């Protein structure tokens, strides 16, 4: 009975603590603040440092440690995904150590308050060591490393709202039970979902905000995911909820919290932007040539949101971006997979209860052993040597439990490759691994008569690395765990009939402005499909020279096209892929198509030359 009681206590705490904090804060005295004072020292090539107001009384300070898009990366990510400008990084055992180091550094600087916040996608699209156990391992390691709060991200909804509530409050999985044999107590930290509301009650499905008191100064944390979440997750699990506008929701809470005496707020949001070269390589703490949806979101925010911890784009940056007042807010993101942590320091006026200043620096979660010449040690197979001194033993205990439990499946060799097959997009939008996966799905559905296969690039989560040997297998051999890390969603494989004219519409919908598409996404084609697109042509007229097996496509003829069911249901904005007829499902999941394709081996990298891009 102990675990149910613990769950009940946690639910009560999630409901009671913010209400109690608001009640206390409302009674604290207020004072007028000084005029805004902007920093003139920052450039997009230096870490952000924002000055907000002149102090009116004594101050206190706090540290916010931010990261995002952890995606259950208990082990260090492979290939380029595990490198920050050449430095090997990431892995839960190392992330926890660096969080501890940064907390200790802040304490040594006289900062008594420290909270760790995550901007969504803790779970979902995870490697097998976490996914095989319904991402309970990811939550357990985040609990152990001291996460204090998180916003929901789109991947928190991969298995639906009910499963997200189980992740929050605990309990065994309704189908698979508690696979590790010791129960699941849920996240010790609150998941915040201000803009995800029930269609029936109109209330948030989880807490919208939480409040921290820093030496008597209240700071509200409002958390949310991107409004566009329904377009990038399976619709079946979210049919009873709405995803509301980010700016409108954030400002509504700012107004209410302001009435209650809270003058300093942090938005933890799963939406972001990206830097662009030059310079190259990009500074992890820079803001060079910055663009993205987060810019317009911040532009509309109440200026009480002095700090915005963002995510979703898997990019790193620290920026000063203008809010609705024209003054700047501090905006950060720490890349992905626990490879970076943002060390945010804020100063608060204890009299006015407002931010005085805020600064941020992205710290690399190093996990390697450095040579005397500054390079990083590698083993005989070319893999980075991990630094045992940087392993947090309490995280290792949790990770090892799940590694052992999942090893028989994860380490089963299922095929081989002849060289690295990466998911890095070429200038035409194709990747070598995208080609391989599309070819795999076409071969998998040959018995259904499939003629074309298309794969969404966002569903390809990691590269296949020739030298990687997670189970001690020879270089070039691929394990089931490696294949699952590439395609972790367990999507179904679907074949449908489309006319040639409909296929052209599908390809046109890769580009912004056609069929409601808001983000350019280049579908990865099987070898049977070739075409040309013009980057400068108007929306709806970009694609030409479409051919199937070398024959120009006939607009009136019918063709059988294979995709995963995420795309077939209109995911990633491809509503035209939901218009197919005669839907036939292949057995198993998309990862089964990949493993079957790799089984004869060795498979070479795809040529990435099926799409021709012209100016």
C-alpha positions in Angstrom: 0.0 0.0 0.0 3.0 2.3 0.4 3.2 3.2 -3.3 -0.5 4.2 -3.8 -0.2 6.4 -0.7 2.9 8.0 -2.1 1.1 8.6 -5.4 -1.8 10.2 -3.5 0.5 12.5 -1.6 2.3 13.5 -4.8 -1.0 14.4 -6.5 -2.1 16.4 -3.4 1.3 18.2 -3.4 1.0 19.1 -7.1 -2.3 20.7 -6.4 -1.6 22.3 -3.1 1.9 23.7 -3.3 1.3 26.3 -6.1 -2.0 27.5 -4.4 -0.3 27.9 -1.1 2.6 29.8 -2.7 0.2 32.2 -4.4 -1.6 32.8 -1.2 1.6 33.6 0.7 3.0 35.8 -2.1 -0.2 37.8 -2.3 0.5 39.0 1.2 4.0 40.2 0.6 4.6 44.0 0.4 5.1 45.7 -3.0 7.3 48.6 -4.0 7.7 50.7 -7.1 10.5 49.7 -9.4 13.0 51.9 -11.3 13.2 52.6 -15.0 14.5 49.9 -17.4 18.2 49.8 -18.0 19.4 47.9 -21.0 22.9 46.3 -21.3 25.1 47.7 -24.1 27.8 45.1 -23.8 26.1 42.1 -25.4 26.6 41.1 -29.1 25.1 38.0 -30.8 28.6 36.4 -30.4 28.8 36.6 -26.6 26.8 35.0 -23.8 23.6 36.9 -23.1 23.5 39.2 -20.1 20.3 41.3 -19.7 19.8 44.2 -17.3 16.1 44.8 -16.4 15.5 47.4 -13.7 17.5 49.5 -11.3 17.4 48.0 -7.9 15.3 49.7 -5.2 16.4 47.6 -2.3 18.5 44.6 -1.2 18.9 41.8 -3.7 19.1 38.1 -3.8 20.3 35.7 -6.5 19.4 32.4 -7.9 20.7 29.9 -10.4 18.5 28.2 -13.0 20.1 25.2 -14.6 18.3 24.6 -17.9 18.3 21.8 -20.5 15.8 20.4 -23.0 15.0 17.6 -25.4 16.7 14.9 -23.2 14.8 12.2 -25.1 15.8 9.4 -22.6 19.4 9.6 -23.7 20.7 7.5 -20.7 23.8 6.6 -22.8 25.8 9.2 -24.6 24.4 9.8 -28.1 26.5 8.6 -31.0 28.0 10.3 -34.0 27.7 14.0 -34.5 24.7 14.0 -32.0 27.2 13.3 -29.2 29.6 16.1 -30.1 29.6 19.8 -29.3 32.2 21.4 -31.6 34.3 18.2 -31.4 33.9 17.6 -27.7 32.2 14.3 -26.7 29.2 15.1 -24.6 26.0 13.8 -23.1 24.7 10.7 -21.2 22.7 10.7 -18.0 25.6 9.7 -15.7 27.6 12.6 -17.0 24.8 15.1 -17.1 24.1 14.5 -13.4 27.7 15.1 -12.5 27.8 18.4 -14.4 24.6 19.6 -12.8 26.2 18.9 -9.4 29.4 20.7 -10.4 27.4 23.8 -11.5 25.3 23.8 -8.3 28.5 23.7 -6.3 30.0 26.5 -8.3 27.0 28.7 -7.8 27.1 28.0 -4.0 30.8 28.9 -4.0 29.8 32.2 -5.6 27.3 32.9 -2.8 24.2 31.8 -4.7 22.0 29.9 -2.3 19.1 29.1 -4.5 19.3 26.7 -7.4 16.6 25.0 -9.5 16.9 22.7 -12.5 14.3 23.2 -15.2 13.7 21.2 -18.5 11.9 22.6 -21.5 10.1 19.5 -22.7 10.7 16.2 -24.5 12.2 14.4 -21.6 10.5 11.3 -23.0 9.5 10.0 -26.4 11.7 9.3 -29.4 14.0 7.6 -26.9 16.7 4.8 -27.3 15.6 1.3 -26.5 17.1 1.3 -22.9 14.3 3.8 -22.0 11.6 3.1 -24.6 11.5 -0.7 -23.8 10.2 0.3 -20.4 7.8 3.0 -21.5 10.3 5.7 -20.6 10.2 5.0 -16.9 14.1 4.9 -16.9 14.2 8.4 -18.3 12.0 9.7 -15.5 13.9 7.8 -12.8 17.3 9.2 -13.8 15.8 12.8 -14.0 14.4 12.3 -10.5 17.7 11.2 -9.2 19.7 14.1 -10.8 17.4 16.6 -9.1 15.1 18.1 -11.8 12.8 20.5 -10.1 10.2 21.2 -12.9 9.6 20.6 -16.6 7.3 21.8 -19.3 5.6 19.3 -21.5 6.9 18.9 -25.0 5.3 17.4 -28.1 6.9 14.0 -27.4 5.4 13.9 -24.0 2.2 13.2 -25.9 3.5 10.4 -28.1 1.5 7.8 -26.2 -1.4 10.1 -25.3 -2.6 12.2 -22.4 -3.4 9.2 -20.2 0.1 7.9 -20.4 1.5 11.3 -19.7 -0.5 11.4 -16.5 0.9 8.0 -15.5 4.4 9.4 -16.1 3.6 12.3 -13.8 1.8 10.5 -11.0 3.1 6.9 -11.3 1.6 3.5 -11.5 2.2 0.4 -13.6 1.7 0.5 -17.4 -1.9 -0.6 -18.2 -0.7 -3.3 -20.6 2.8 -4.2 -19.8 2.7 -3.7 -16.0 5.8 -2.8 -14.1 8.4 -4.6 -16.2 11.3 -3.9 -13.9 9.6 -5.5 -10.9 9.9 -2.6 -8.5 7.0 -0.3 -9.4 7.0 3.2 -10.8 6.3 6.2 -8.6 6.2 8.8 -11.4 8.0 12.1 -11.8 9.0 13.8 -8.5 9.0 17.1 -10.4 5.8 18.8 -11.8 5.2 18.7 -15.5 3.7 22.1 -16.5 1.1 22.3 -19.3 -0.5 25.7 -19.3 -1.6 25.6 -22.9 -2.9 22.0 -23.0 -6.5 22.1 -21.9 -9.3 19.5 -21.7 -11.9 19.9 -24.3 -14.6 19.1 -21.7 -13.4 21.1 -18.7 -11.3 23.8 -20.5 -8.8 23.4 -17.7 -5.1 22.4 -18.1 -4.5 18.7 -18.0 -1.6 19.2 -15.7 -0.4 22.1 -13.6 0.0 25.3 -15.6 2.7 26.9 -13.3 4.6 26.5 -10.1 6.2 29.1 -7.9 9.6 29.2 -6.2 10.5 31.5 -3.4 14.1 32.9 -3.4 14.7 34.5 0.0 11.1 35.6 0.0 11.0 36.8 -3.6 8.5 34.7 -5.6 9.3 33.6 -9.1 6.6 31.9 -11.2 7.5 29.3 -13.7 4.9 28.8 -16.5 5.3 25.8 -18.7 3.9 24.8 -22.1 4.5 23.1 -25.4 4.2 24.5 -28.9 0.7 25.2 -30.2 1.6 23.1 -33.2 1.9 19.8 -31.3 -1.2 18.2 -32.9 0.6 18.3 -36.3 3.6 16.3 -35.1 2.2 13.6 -32.8 -0.2 10.8 -33.4 -3.8 12.3 -33.2 -5.3 9.3 -31.5 -3.8 10.1 -28.0 -4.7 13.8 -28.0 -8.3 13.9 -29.3 -9.7 15.1 -26.0 -7.4 18.1 -25.5 -6.7 21.5 -27.1 -3.3 23.1 -27.6 -3.7 26.9 -27.2 -1.7 29.8 -28.5 1.5 30.2 -26.6 1.6 34.0 -26.3 -2.0 34.4 -25.3 -1.8 31.7 -22.7 1.5 33.0 -21.2 0.1 36.5 -21.0 -3.1 35.4 -19.4 -1.1 33.7 -16.6 1.2 36.7 -16.3 -1.9 38.9 -15.7 -3.3 36.7 -13.0 0.0 36.1 -11.3 0.7 39.8 -11.4 -2.6 40.5 -9.6 -1.3 38.1 -6.9 1.9 40.1 -6.5 4.3 38.0 -8.6 6.5 40.3 -10.7 9.2 37.9 -11.9 8.3 35.0 -14.2 10.1 32.4 -16.2 8.5 30.8 -19.3 9.6 27.2 -19.8 8.5 26.5 -23.4 9.0 23.7 -25.8 9.5 25.9 -28.9 12.7 27.5 -30.1 14.9 28.8 -32.9 18.4 28.4 -34.2 21.6 30.2 -34.9 23.1 30.1 -38.4 26.7 30.5 -39.6 28.8 32.5 -39.8 30.8 32.0 -37.6 31.6 28.4 -37.9 31.6 26.5 -35.7 28.8 28.2 -33.8 29.4 29.3 -30.2 27.2 27.2 -27.9 26.5 30.4 -26.0 26.0 32.6 -29.0 23.0 34.0 -30.9 24.5 34.4 -34.4 21.9 35.1 -37.2 19.2 33.9 -35.0 15.7 33.1 -36.3 12.8 30.8 -35.4 9.3 30.7 -33.9 10.5 31.7 -30.4 11.4 35.1 -31.7 7.8 36.1 -32.4 6.6 34.4 -29.2 9.0 36.4 -27.1 8.0 39.6 -29.0 4.5 39.2 -27.7 5.3 38.3 -24.1 4.5 40.3 -21.0 7.9 41.8 -19.9 7.5 40.1 -16.5 8.9 37.0 -18.4 12.5 38.1 -18.0 13.8 34.6 -18.7 12.6 32.1 -21.3 14.0 28.6 -21.3 13.2 27.1 -24.7 13.7 23.9 -26.7 12.3 21.7 -29.5 14.7 22.8 -32.3 17.6 20.8 -30.7 19.9 23.8 -31.1 22.0 25.7 -28.6 21.9 29.5 -28.0 21.7 32.2 -25.4 20.0 35.3 -26.7 18.6 38.7 -25.8 15.3 39.0 -27.6 12.8 41.9 -27.4 9.5 41.3 -25.5 6.3 43.2 -25.9 7.7 46.3 -24.1 10.7 46.5 -26.5 13.1 45.6 -23.7 14.9 42.3 -23.9 14.3 39.0 -22.2 16.9 36.3 -21.8 16.2 33.3 -24.1 18.2 30.1 -23.9 18.3 26.5 -25.2 20.8 23.7 -24.5 20.7 21.7 -27.7 19.6 18.1 -27.1 20.2 14.8 -25.5 21.8 16.2 -22.3 24.9 17.4 -24.2 24.7 20.9 -22.7 23.4 22.6 -19.6 22.5 26.3 -19.5 23.9 28.0 -16.3 21.5 30.9 -15.8 22.1 33.4 -13.0 19.5 35.9 -12.0 19.5 38.8 -9.5 16.2 39.7 -7.9 15.2 42.9 -6.1 13.8 41.9 -2.7 11.7 45.1 -2.4 10.2 45.3 -5.9 10.3 41.5 -6.5 11.5 42.1 -10.0 14.4 40.8 -12.0 17.4 43.1 -11.8 19.6 41.2 -14.3 20.0 37.7 -15.8 22.9 36.0 -17.6 23.4 32.6 -19.3 26.2 30.4 -20.5 25.9 27.0 -22.1 28.2 24.4 -20.5 29.3 21.3 -22.4 28.5 18.1 -20.6 31.9 16.6 -21.3 32.3 12.8 -20.9 35.6 12.1 -22.6 39.2 11.8 -21.7 41.4 14.5 -23.1 44.9 13.9 -24.5 47.8 16.2 -23.7 47.5 17.8 -27.1 43.8 18.7 -26.5 42.3 15.9 -28.6 40.0 13.2 -27.2 41.1 9.7 -26.6 39.5 6.9 -28.7 39.7 3.2 -28.4 41.0 0.8 -31.1 37.6 0.8 -32.9 37.5 4.6 -33.0 35.0 5.2 -30.2 35.5 7.9 -27.7 36.9 6.7 -24.3 34.5 7.8 -21.6 35.8 9.4 -18.4 34.9 7.1 -15.5 35.7 10.0 -13.0 32.7 11.9 -14.4 30.2 9.2 -13.9 27.6 9.8 -11.2 27.3 6.5 -9.3 23.7 6.9 -8.3 22.6 7.4 -11.9 24.8 4.5 -13.0 22.9 2.2 -10.6 19.6 3.1 -12.3 21.0 3.0 -15.8 22.7 -0.4 -15.3 19.5 -1.9 -14.0 17.8 -1.1 -17.3 20.8 -1.9 -19.4 21.0 -5.3 -18.0 17.2 -5.9 -18.3 17.1 -4.8 -21.9 20.5 -6.2 -23.0 19.2 -9.5 -24.6 17.0 -7.6 -27.0 19.2 -4.5 -27.4 22.4 -6.4 -28.2 20.9 -8.8 -30.6 22.7 -8.4 -34.0 20.2 -7.9 -36.8 22.4 -6.9 -39.7 25.4 -4.9 -40.9 26.5 -1.8 -42.7 29.6 -1.1 -44.8 30.2 2.5 -43.5 28.6 5.2 -41.4 25.1 5.9 -42.6 24.1 9.4 -41.3 20.9 11.3 -41.0 22.6 14.5 -41.9 20.6 16.3 -44.6 22.4 17.3 -47.8 21.7 20.6 -49.6 18.8 18.9 -51.5 17.2 17.8 -48.2 18.1 14.1 -48.5 20.2 12.1 -46.1 22.0 8.8 -46.7 20.0 7.1 -43.9 16.7 8.6 -45.2 17.3 6.8 -48.5 18.0 3.6 -46.7 14.9 3.7 -44.6 12.7 4.6 -47.6 14.2 1.7 -49.5 13.6 -0.6 -46.5 10.0 0.3 -46.3 9.5 -0.1 -50.0 11.0 -3.6 -49.9 9.0 -4.4 -46.8 5.7 -3.7 -48.6 6.6 -5.2 -52.0 4.0 -7.9 -51.5 1.4 -5.2 -51.3 2.5 -3.9 -54.7 4.1 -0.7 -53.3 5.9 1.4 -55.9 7.1 4.4 -53.9 8.1 4.9 -50.2 8.4 8.2 -48.4 9.9 8.8 -44.9 9.6 11.9 -42.7 13.1 13.2 -41.7 12.0 14.0 -38.1 11.3 10.3 -37.6 15.0 9.5 -38.1 16.5 10.1 -34.7 20.1 9.1 -35.0 22.8 7.9 -37.5 24.1 4.3 -37.8 27.8 4.4 -36.9 30.1 1.7 -38.3 32.5 1.6 -35.3 29.8 1.6 -32.6 29.7 -1.7 -30.7 27.3 -1.3 -27.8 27.2 -5.1 -27.1 30.8 -5.7 -28.0 30.0 -6.9 -31.5 32.4 -6.4 -34.4 32.5 -3.0 -36.1 29.9 -2.8 -38.9 27.4 -5.1 -37.2 24.1 -3.5 -36.2 22.2 -4.4 -33.1 18.4 -4.1 -32.6 19.1 -1.4 -30.0 20.9 0.7 -32.6 18.2 0.2 -35.2 15.5 1.1 -32.6 17.4 4.3 -31.7 17.2 5.3 -35.3 13.4 4.6 -35.5 12.0 4.6 -31.9 8.3 5.5 -32.5 6.8 2.0 -33.3 4.9 3.5 -36.1 2.9 1.2 -38.4 3.8 0.8 -42.0 0.9 1.8 -44.4 0.5 1.4 -48.1 -2.2 3.6 -49.9 -3.2 4.4 -53.4 -2.7 7.9 -54.8 -3.1 9.4 -58.3 -0.1 11.0 -59.9 -1.7 14.4 -59.3 -2.1 13.7 -55.6 1.6 12.6 -55.4 2.6 16.0 -56.8 0.5 17.7 -54.2 2.2 15.6 -51.5 5.6 16.7 -52.8 4.5 20.4 -53.1 3.4 20.2 -49.4 7.0 19.8 -48.4 7.3 23.5 -48.7 5.9 26.4 -46.7 2.7 28.0 -48.0 1.2 25.0 -49.8 -1.7 23.1 -48.3 -1.3 24.8 -45.0 2.3 23.7 -44.5 4.2 25.9 -42.1 7.6 24.3 -41.9 9.7 23.0 -44.8 10.2 19.2 -44.4 11.8 17.2 -47.2 10.4 13.7 -47.3 13.0 11.0 -47.9 12.3 9.1 -51.1 12.8 5.5 -52.1 15.1 4.8 -55.1 12.0 4.4 -57.3 11.1 8.1 -57.0 13.0 11.0 -58.5 12.1 14.7 -59.0 13.4 18.2 -59.2 12.4 21.2 -57.1 13.1 24.9 -57.4 13.8 26.7 -54.1 12.8 30.1 -55.6 9.6 29.0 -57.3 6.3 30.0 -55.7 4.5 27.6 -53.4 2.5 25.0 -55.3 4.8 25.2 -58.3 8.2 24.1 -56.9 8.2 20.4 -58.0 8.8 19.1 -61.5 10.2 16.2 -63.4 8.6 13.6 -61.2 9.4 10.1 -62.3 8.6 6.6 -61.0 11.3 4.1 -61.9 12.5 6.5 -64.6 9.0 7.0 -66.2 7.4 10.4 -66.0 4.5 10.3 -63.6 1.0 10.2 -65.1 -1.3 12.6 -63.2 -4.4 10.4 -63.8 -2.7 7.0 -63.1 -2.8 5.4 -59.6 0.3 4.5 -57.6 0.8 2.6 -54.4 2.7 4.6 -51.8 4.2 3.4 -48.5 4.7 5.6 -45.5 4.4 5.2 -41.7 1.0 5.8 -40.2 2.1 9.1 -38.6 2.4 10.5 -42.1 -0.6 8.6 -43.4 -2.7 10.3 -40.7 -1.5 13.8 -41.8 1.5 14.2 -39.5 4.1 16.9 -40.0 1.5 18.9 -41.9 1.2 16.4 -44.7 -2.6 16.4 -44.9 -2.4 15.3 -48.5 -1.0 11.9 -47.3 -4.2 11.3 -45.4 -6.2 11.3 -48.7 -5.0 7.9 -49.9 -7.4 5.1 -50.5 -7.3 1.3 -50.0 -5.1 1.5 -46.9 -3.2 -1.7 -46.2 -1.1 -2.2 -43.0 2.1 -4.3 -43.1 2.9 -6.6 -40.1 4.9 -5.2 -37.2 6.4 -1.7 -37.0 8.6 0.6 -39.1 11.7 -0.6 -37.2 10.9 -4.1 -38.3 11.2 -2.9 -41.9 14.6 -1.4 -41.2 15.9 -4.5 -39.4 14.7 -6.8 -42.2 16.5 -4.6 -44.7 19.7 -4.7 -42.7 19.6 -8.4 -42.1 21.4 -9.7 -45.3 24.0 -6.9 -45.1 26.2 -5.2 -45.4 24.1 -2.2 -46.4 25.8 0.8 -47.9 24.9 4.5 -47.3 22.2 5.8 -49.6 23.4 8.1 -52.4 21.2 11.1 -51.4 20.8 12.0 -55.1 17.1 11.2 -55.8 16.1 14.8 -55.4 17.5 17.5 -57.6 17.5 21.0 -56.1 17.8 24.0 -58.3 17.9 27.7 -57.4 
